[in-house]
Structure formats: structure tokens, C-alpha cells
Amino acid sequence: MQRILGQMRKAIQEFDLIQDGDRIAVGVSGGKDSLVLLKGLVMLRRFIGIEYELVVLTLDPMFGGQAGNYAPLAVFCEEIGVPFVLKPTHIGEIVFDTRKEKHPCSLCARLRRGALHDLAKENGCNKIALGHNNNDAAETFLMNLFIEGRVGCFSPKSYLSRKDLTMIRPLVFSDEKDIKSAALRNKLPIVKSQCPADGHTARQEMKEFLAAQNKADNGFSDRIFGALRRSGIDGWGITGKSARTSKQGG
């Protein structure tokens, strides 16, 4: 977990993700990324020198009309002293039953974003922290390129003027394998996704493509992430100490 904490601290400082007085909604799905993010933000409060509050927000899509079992998350949040808010939604019904989407991820993501933004405002938050890592960034970059024919990615930090909310991604310097290791070592209460499309999505295909490329050409994903950083698009520009180090190295 120490490695993750160092990477989170670097992201927070380089992209100016958190300031004194922030009330941060941590979007926790129950997956390894969001749980490691939560654990890291709790631990960082002890020594990072920034005063901020946390509240966990979890949306239940109610897949198949059935409530998910998020009791382990509630227990974990009580143990670490962070308020836990669970909101049932009709997202599963809308995406799979009403709309019967053949490619459900896009609509599901839009509905989840809207619901999460509203829930964050209801709970007095000015920021939302999401658990995207550097592998997610590489996947998103290539999906935008291959599928949509455009160059772009999500941003480490972005302001939503309509909601007066700032989205932050403190795990963007962390690798998925390190996050998985941290989740296992800390025995975090992972809640398995009940989504009918889980494991059969365009993102999963891109994940498998990158895994194959990395196996054939070690460091493939790292080079994509490095190119994204050096390009400066969507707020990824290298600044400060990292910029000086990059220039000296190369």
C-alpha cells in the first residue's frame, strides 16, 4: 500500500487535486480500484498536510430488479470512520429491460454519472474521487482512437460547471496489478459486479488487447501512458518537478 500512497500523493500534488476544506465524495462500486482509492484517501489524511472530509457514495443499479449486497462495504466504512451512503437506482432496469441495449456500457455510464453527481451535491460535496488507474487511461485513449477516431482521454481533474463539482482521479499514476495486490493484502471487501455484461464489453476487449501487446512487447502500455503525458491533452501535461525530470531524461 505504501507504493500506492506515494503515487496518490504525487498525483494529488502534481494535478492539484485536493485542497483544505474539500468534502470529497468517493465513488465506490465495490471493485478493487474504488476500494483501494478509499483506503488510500483515508490513510493520506494522516500525513499529507491537507484537511479534507470523505463520504462514500455507492449506487446500486438493481440488476435484474434485485438489490445488491453492499453490507460488507457498510461495515468497512464504519470501521474506517467514513460515512456510507447507498442509493438504489433503476439503472439496471432502464439499460437492460426497458432499452434492451446491445452495447449497454455507454448508456449505463451516463446514467451512473448523472446519479453520482446528484448524490454528491445532496451530500454537500464539492469533489468526486474516482478510481481510474493508468491502465484505464491507456485503454480509454486507445478506445477513443480505434472506435471513435479521435485523440482524447478522461482528465486527471475536470470541473463540471453545471453541477459546480470537480472530478478527481488520484490513482492515475498507479498500475492495475499494484492496485490488485494492495486490495488483496489489505483484505478489502470486494463486491463482485452483477452486471449481465460484465466481462463482455469493449473495454474488456481493449484490456485483453493491451495484455497481449504487453506480453509480446514489454512496456507497451507504459509507453502509451507516457505519450499521453507528454502530449499534454485533456489536462495530462507534465508540470513542475516531473517536467524537469522528463526533460533531463530525454
RODO-969504 format. One record per residue: residue in three letters; x, z, y of N, C-alpha, C in turn. Coordinates in steps of 0.05 Angstrom, whole numbers, padded with zeros to 5 digits, always signed. Example, Ala and Ser with C-alpha at 12.3 -4.5 7.8 and 13.67 -1.06 7.14 Angstrom:
2
ALA+00264+00156-00114+00246+00156-00090+00264+00156-00066;SER+00257+00142-00045+00273+00143-00021+00258+00157+00001;
***
This chain:
250
MET+00017+00000-00024+00000+00000+00000+00017+00000+00025;GLN+00042+00010+00023+00059+00011+00046+00065-00017+00057;ARG+00069-00036+00039+00074-00064+00046+00050-00075+00062;ILE+00026-00069+00052+00002-00079+00066-00001-00066+00093;LEU+00005-00040+00095+00003-00027+00121+00022-00039+00142;GLY+00046-00045+00133+00065-00058+00151+00056-00085+00161;GLN+00044-00100+00143+00034-00127+00150+00009-00124+00169;MET-00008-00104+00164-00031-00100+00181-00022-00092+00209;ARG-00002-00074+00210+00008-00065+00235+00019-00088+00251;LYS+00034-00106+00238+00045-00129+00251+00023-00147+00262;ALA+00002-00152+00247-00020-00169+00256-00034-00156+00280;ILE-00039-00130+00278-00053-00116+00300-00037-00118+00326;GLN-00010-00114+00324+00007-00115+00348+00010-00143+00358;GLU+00016-00162+00340+00021-00190+00349-00003-00203+00361;PHE-00027-00199+00349-00051-00212+00359-00068-00194+00377;ASP-00058-00169+00382-00073-00150+00399-00101-00146+00389;LEU-00103-00138+00364-00129-00137+00350-00145-00112+00357;ILE-00132-00089+00362-00146-00064+00365-00135-00049+00390;GLN-00154-00038+00406-00146-00022+00429-00159+00005+00428;ASP-00150+00024+00444-00161+00050+00446-00191+00048+00453;GLY-00207+00064+00439-00236+00065+00445-00252+00046+00429;ASP-00240+00028+00413-00255+00009+00397-00272+00024+00376;ARG-00296+00014+00372-00313+00022+00349-00315-00003+00331;ILE-00302-00002+00308-00298-00025+00292-00317-00024+00267;ALA-00333-00045+00265-00349-00048+00241-00332-00062+00220;VAL-00328-00050+00197-00312-00062+00176-00332-00075+00156;GLY-00332-00101+00154-00350-00115+00136-00340-00112+00108;VAL-00354-00096+00092-00345-00090+00064-00365-00102+00045;SER-00356-00121+00029-00373-00134+00009-00372-00119-00017;GLY-00350-00104-00021-00345-00092-00047-00322-00105-00061;GLY-00312-00128-00050-00289-00141-00062-00263-00128-00054;LYS-00241-00136-00067-00215-00124-00064-00205-00126-00035;ASP-00209-00149-00022-00199-00153+00005-00211-00134+00025;SER-00237-00132+00025-00250-00115+00045-00245-00086+00040;LEU-00242-00078+00014-00236-00050+00008-00207-00042+00016;VAL-00188-00060+00011-00161-00055+00020-00159-00055+00050;LEU-00174-00072+00063-00176-00072+00093-00185-00045+00102;LEU-00207-00035+00091-00218-00009+00099-00198+00014+00094;LYS-00186+00014+00071-00166+00035+00064-00143+00034+00084;GLY-00134+00010+00090-00112+00006+00109-00119+00016+00137;LEU-00142+00009+00147-00150+00017+00174-00153+00048+00176;VAL-00162+00060+00154-00164+00089+00154-00136+00102+00155;MET-00118+00091+00139-00091+00102+00138-00075+00097+00164;LEU-00079+00074+00176-00065+00067+00201-00072+00085+00224;ARG-00096+00095+00224-00104+00113+00246-00086+00137+00249;ARG-00073+00145+00227-00056+00169+00227-00031+00165+00243;PHE-00021+00141+00246+00006+00137+00258+00009+00113+00277;ILE-00011+00096+00279-00007+00072+00295-00008+00077+00325;GLY-00019+00100+00333-00019+00107+00362-00042+00094+00377;ILE-00063+00086+00363-00087+00075+00376-00111+00091+00366;GLU-00128+00100+00385-00151+00115+00378-00175+00096+00374;TYR-00186+00095+00350-00209+00078+00345-00227+00090+00323;GLU-00252+00082+00324-00272+00091+00304-00278+00069+00284;LEU-00287+00077+00261-00294+00058+00240-00322+00064+00230;VAL-00336+00043+00223-00362+00045+00208-00363+00022+00188;VAL-00370+00028+00164-00372+00008+00143-00400-00004+00143;LEU-00401-00031+00144-00426-00045+00142-00426-00063+00117;THR-00447-00059+00100-00449-00075+00075-00477-00088+00075;LEU-00477-00114+00070-00502-00129+00068-00507-00134+00038;ASP-00531-00127+00029-00539-00132+00002-00556-00158+00002;PRO-00545-00180-00010-00560-00205-00010-00585-00205-00027;MET-00587-00185-00045-00610-00182-00063-00613-00207-00080;PHE-00592-00215-00093-00593-00238-00111-00613-00233-00134;GLY-00629-00254-00138-00650-00251-00159-00671-00230-00152;GLY-00672-00223-00127-00692-00203-00119-00685-00174-00127;GLN-00660-00171-00137-00652-00144-00147-00631-00132-00128;ALA-00635-00106-00122-00615-00092-00106-00589-00089-00120;GLY-00567-00092-00106-00540-00088-00118-00534-00058-00120;ASN-00515-00052-00137-00506-00024-00140-00482-00019-00122;TYR-00488-00008-00098-00466-00002-00079-00461+00028-00078;ALA-00471+00043-00097-00467+00072-00097-00437+00080-00097;PRO-00420+00066-00112-00391+00072-00111-00379+00070-00083;LEU-00389+00050-00067-00379+00047-00040-00388+00070-00023;ALA-00412+00079-00026-00422+00102-00010-00406+00127-00016;VAL-00400+00131-00041-00383+00154-00049-00355+00152-00037;PHE-00344+00129-00039-00317+00124-00029-00316+00129+00002;CYS-00335+00119+00016-00336+00122+00045-00339+00151+00053;GLU-00355+00166+00037-00358+00195+00042-00331+00209+00038;GLU-00316+00201+00018-00290+00213+00012-00270+00209+00034;ILE-00271+00185+00046-00251+00179+00067-00262+00184+00095;GLY-00286+00195+00097-00297+00203+00122-00305+00181+00141;VAL-00315+00159+00130-00324+00136+00146-00354+00131+00142;PRO-00371+00130+00163-00399+00124+00159-00404+00099+00144;PHE-00424+00099+00127-00431+00076+00110-00459+00067+00115;VAL-00462+00042+00122-00489+00030+00128-00494+00007+00109;LEU-00515+00010+00093-00523-00011+00074-00549-00023+00083;LYS-00549-00050+00085-00574-00063+00094-00583-00084+00074;PRO-00606-00081+00061-00617-00102+00043-00625-00126+00060;THR-00621-00150+00049-00628-00174+00063-00643-00193+00044;HIS-00653-00215+00055-00666-00236+00039-00648-00260+00035;ILE-00622-00257+00039-00604-00279+00039-00604-00293+00012;GLY-00603-00278-00010-00604-00290-00037-00629-00306-00042;GLU-00652-00295-00034-00677-00309-00037-00678-00334-00021;ILE-00669-00333+00004-00670-00357+00021-00652-00379+00010;VAL-00628-00372+00003-00608-00392-00006-00615-00405-00033;PHE-00622-00387-00052-00625-00397-00080-00654-00403-00088;ASP-00673-00388-00077-00701-00390-00086-00717-00409-00068;THR-00714-00404-00041-00730-00419-00022-00718-00447-00017;ARG-00692-00446-00009-00678-00471-00002-00667-00486-00026;LYS-00662-00471-00047-00650-00482-00072-00626-00500-00066;GLU-00607-00488-00051-00584-00503-00042-00565-00510-00065;LYS-00558-00536-00066-00538-00545-00086-00510-00536-00079;HIS-00505-00534-00053-00479-00524-00043-00486-00500-00025;PRO-00489-00476-00036-00501-00454-00022-00482-00439-00003;CYS-00456-00443-00006-00437-00426+00009-00440-00427+00039;SER-00443-00451+00050-00445-00455+00079-00468-00440+00091;LEU-00492-00444+00079-00516-00431+00090-00514-00400+00086;CYS-00504-00392+00063-00501-00363+00057-00482-00350+00078;ALA-00460-00364+00084-00441-00353+00103-00453-00351+00130;ARG-00469-00371+00139-00482-00369+00165-00501-00346+00167;LEU-00517-00343+00146-00537-00321+00146-00523-00294+00145;ARG-00502-00292+00130-00487-00266+00129-00474-00260+00156;ARG-00463-00280+00169-00450-00275+00195-00471-00265+00215;GLY-00493-00279+00216-00514-00270+00235-00524-00242+00230;ALA-00529-00236+00204-00538-00209+00197-00517-00188+00203;LEU-00491-00194+00198-00470-00175+00203-00466-00171+00233;HIS-00468-00192+00249-00466-00189+00278-00488-00171+00289;ASP-00512-00175+00280-00535-00159+00289-00531-00130+00281;LEU-00522-00125+00256-00519-00098+00246-00497-00084+00261;ALA-00476-00098+00268-00454-00086+00284-00463-00077+00311;LYS-00479-00093+00324-00490-00086+00350-00509-00062+00348;GLU-00525-00062+00327-00543-00039+00323-00528-00013+00319;ASN-00504-00014+00309-00488+00010+00304-00467+00015+00326;GLY-00470+00002+00349-00454+00008+00372-00425-00001+00370;CYS-00420-00022+00354-00392-00032+00350-00386-00054+00370;ASN-00361-00055+00378-00352-00077+00396-00334-00097+00381;LYS-00326-00089+00356-00310-00107+00340-00319-00107+00311;ILE-00313-00129+00297-00319-00131+00268-00292-00139+00255;ALA-00284-00123+00235-00260-00129+00220-00267-00142+00193;LEU-00255-00164+00187-00260-00179+00162-00234-00180+00146;GLY-00237-00183+00119-00214-00181+00101-00201-00207+00093;HIS-00201-00227+00110-00187-00252+00103-00157-00249+00103;ASN-00144-00260+00083-00115-00258+00080-00102-00285+00085;ASN-00075-00286+00081-00061-00311+00088-00067-00333+00068;ASN-00075-00326+00043-00083-00346+00024-00110-00359+00033;ASP-00128-00342+00043-00153-00352+00054-00148-00372+00077;ALA-00129-00365+00093-00122-00383+00116-00113-00410+00106;ALA-00095-00410+00086-00085-00436+00075-00108-00452+00063;GLU-00125-00438+00048-00148-00451+00035-00167-00463+00055;THR-00173-00448+00076-00191-00457+00097-00180-00481+00112;PHE-00154-00480+00118-00140-00502+00131-00143-00528+00115;LEU-00137-00526+00089-00138-00550+00072-00167-00559+00067;MET-00186-00541+00065-00214-00549+00062-00223-00564+00086;ASN-00216-00554+00110-00224-00568+00134-00212-00596+00135;LEU-00187-00598+00126-00173-00623+00126-00184-00643+00106;PHE-00187-00634+00081-00195-00651+00059-00225-00658+00059;ILE-00241-00638+00066-00270-00641+00063-00283-00651+00090;GLU-00274-00639+00112-00287-00645+00138-00270-00665+00154;GLY-00245-00670+00146-00228-00689+00161-00220-00679+00188;ARG-00216-00653+00190-00207-00642+00216-00185-00621+00212;VAL-00170-00616+00233-00149-00596+00232-00159-00571+00245;GLY-00160-00550+00230-00170-00525+00241-00171-00503+00220;CYS-00176-00478+00230-00177-00455+00212-00192-00433+00227;PHE-00200-00412+00213-00210-00389+00227-00188-00376+00243;SER-00194-00359+00263-00174-00347+00280-00169-00318+00273;PRO-00144-00309+00278-00139-00280+00273-00156-00262+00290;LYS-00164-00273+00314-00180-00258+00333-00198-00277+00348;SER-00224-00272+00350-00241-00290+00365-00264-00274+00378;TYR-00271-00282+00402-00292-00268+00417-00318-00284+00416;LEU-00340-00270+00409-00366-00282+00407-00381-00274+00432;SER-00382-00292+00452-00394-00285+00478-00424-00279+00476;ARG-00438-00293+00458-00467-00289+00456-00474-00261+00446;LYS-00456-00249+00430-00461-00223+00419-00444-00201+00432;ASP-00424-00210+00448-00405-00191+00460-00391-00176+00438;LEU-00381-00190+00418-00367-00179+00395-00341-00194+00391;THR-00320-00180+00382-00295-00192+00376-00290-00190+00346;MET-00284-00213+00333-00278-00213+00305-00248-00211+00302;ILE-00239-00192+00284-00211-00189+00279-00205-00190+00249;ARG-00181-00200+00242-00174-00203+00214-00146-00191+00210;PRO-00144-00165+00206-00118-00151+00205-00102-00157+00179;LEU-00114-00171+00159-00099-00176+00135-00087-00204+00134;VAL-00086-00218+00157-00077-00246+00156-00048-00250+00148;PHE-00031-00229+00149-00004-00232+00140+00000-00223+00112;SER-00021-00214+00098-00020-00203+00071-00027-00224+00050;ASP-00012-00223+00028-00016-00242+00006-00037-00231-00013;GLU-00053-00249-00025-00074-00241-00043-00064-00224-00067;LYS-00041-00231-00077-00031-00217-00101-00023-00188-00093;ASP-00013-00184-00068-00006-00157-00059-00031-00141-00054;ILE-00052-00154-00044-00078-00140-00040-00090-00132-00066;LYS-00089-00149-00086-00099-00143-00113-00084-00119-00124;SER-00058-00119-00122-00042-00097-00132-00049-00071-00118;ALA-00052-00072-00091-00059-00048-00076-00086-00037-00084;ALA-00106-00055-00089-00132-00046-00098-00131-00032-00125;LEU-00115-00043-00143-00113-00031-00170-00098-00004-00169;ARG-00076-00003-00154-00060+00021-00152-00076+00044-00139;ASN-00093+00038-00120-00108+00058-00106-00136+00063-00118;LYS-00141+00049-00141-00166+00052-00156-00190+00050-00138;LEU-00190+00029-00121-00213+00025-00103-00237+00015-00118;PRO-00261+00024-00109-00286+00019-00124-00297-00010-00120;ILE-00285-00029-00133-00292-00057-00130-00320-00062-00142;VAL-00337-00075-00127-00364-00082-00136-00364-00112-00142;LYS-00369-00119-00167-00368-00147-00175-00391-00163-00162;SER-00385-00186-00152-00405-00203-00139-00426-00212-00160;GLN-00451-00211-00151-00473-00220-00168-00483-00248-00160;CYS-00468-00261-00142-00476-00287-00133-00477-00307-00156;PRO-00499-00323-00159-00500-00342-00181-00479-00364-00179;ALA-00468-00369-00155-00448-00390-00151-00420-00379-00153;ASP-00417-00354-00158-00390-00342-00158-00372-00356-00179;GLY-00349-00365-00170-00330-00379-00188-00335-00409-00190;HIS-00356-00419-00176-00363-00447-00178-00366-00459-00151;THR-00348-00453-00132-00351-00462-00105-00328-00480-00097;ALA-00331-00493-00073-00310-00510-00063-00285-00493-00057;ARG-00289-00468-00048-00266-00451-00043-00252-00444-00068;GLN-00266-00440-00090-00254-00434-00115-00237-00458-00125;GLU-00248-00482-00121-00233-00506-00128-00207-00508-00112;MET-00209-00501-00086-00185-00502-00069-00165-00481-00078;LYS-00175-00458-00085-00158-00436-00095-00143-00445-00120;GLU-00157-00458-00138-00144-00468-00162-00124-00490-00156;PHE-00131-00507-00137-00112-00529-00129-00086-00517-00118;LEU-00089-00497-00101-00065-00485-00089-00048-00470-00110;ALA-00062-00457-00129-00048-00443-00151-00031-00463-00167;ALA-00043-00486-00172-00029-00507-00188-00005-00518-00172;GLN-00009-00522-00146+00013-00532-00129+00035-00512-00127;ASN+00028-00487-00124+00049-00466-00122+00065-00463-00148;LYS+00051-00468-00170+00065-00467-00196+00085-00490-00199;ALA+00077-00514-00189+00094-00537-00191+00115-00538-00168;ASP+00108-00526-00146+00126-00526-00122+00125-00499-00109;ASN+00143-00481-00117+00142-00453-00108+00143-00452-00077;GLY+00125-00436-00066+00125-00433-00037+00107-00453-00022;PHE+00091-00468-00037+00074-00489-00025+00054-00476-00005;SER+00040-00455-00013+00021-00442+00005+00035-00429+00029;ASP+00058-00418+00024+00073-00405+00046+00081-00425+00067;ARG+00088-00449+00059+00095-00470+00079+00071-00479+00095;ILE+00048-00480+00081+00023-00488+00096+00017-00466+00117;PHE+00019-00441+00109+00014-00419+00127+00034-00419+00150;GLY+00059-00425+00144+00080-00427+00165+00074-00449+00184;ALA+00065-00472+00174+00058-00495+00191+00035-00488+00209;LEU+00015-00474+00198-00008-00465+00214+00001-00447+00237;ARG+00020-00429+00231+00030-00411+00251+00045-00426+00273;ARG+00062-00445+00265+00078-00459+00284+00062-00479+00301;SER+00039-00488+00290+00022-00507+00304+00009-00494+00329;GLY+00003-00468+00327-00010-00454+00349-00040-00459+00352;ILE-00052-00474+00333-00081-00479+00335-00097-00454+00329;ASP-00121-00453+00341-00140-00432+00335-00129-00404+00338;GLY-00111-00400+00357-00100-00373+00362-00078-00364+00343;TRP-00067-00383+00327-00046-00375+00308-00018-00376+00318;GLY-00014-00383+00344+00012-00386+00355+00030-00362+00351;ILE+00056-00367+00346+00075-00346+00343+00084-00336+00370;THR+00082-00309+00374+00088-00297+00400+00108-00274+00397;GLY+00119-00266+00420+00135-00242+00420+00159-00243+00402;LYS+00164-00220+00388+00187-00218+00370+00186-00238+00348;SER+00163-00244+00337+00160-00264+00316+00169-00292+00325;ALA+00163-00298+00350+00171-00324+00361+00202-00326+00363;ARG+00214-00305+00373+00243-00305+00376+00257-00307+00348;THR+00246-00292+00329+00257-00293+00302+00254-00321+00290;SER+00231-00334+00294+00226-00361+00283+00245-00381+00296;LYS+00250-00378+00322+00267-00396+00337+00296-00394+00327;GLN+00305-00369+00324+00332-00364+00314+00336-00374+00286;GLY+00315-00373+00270+00317-00381+00242+00314-00411+00238;GLY+00306-00424+00259+00302-00450+00254+00297-00473+00264;
***
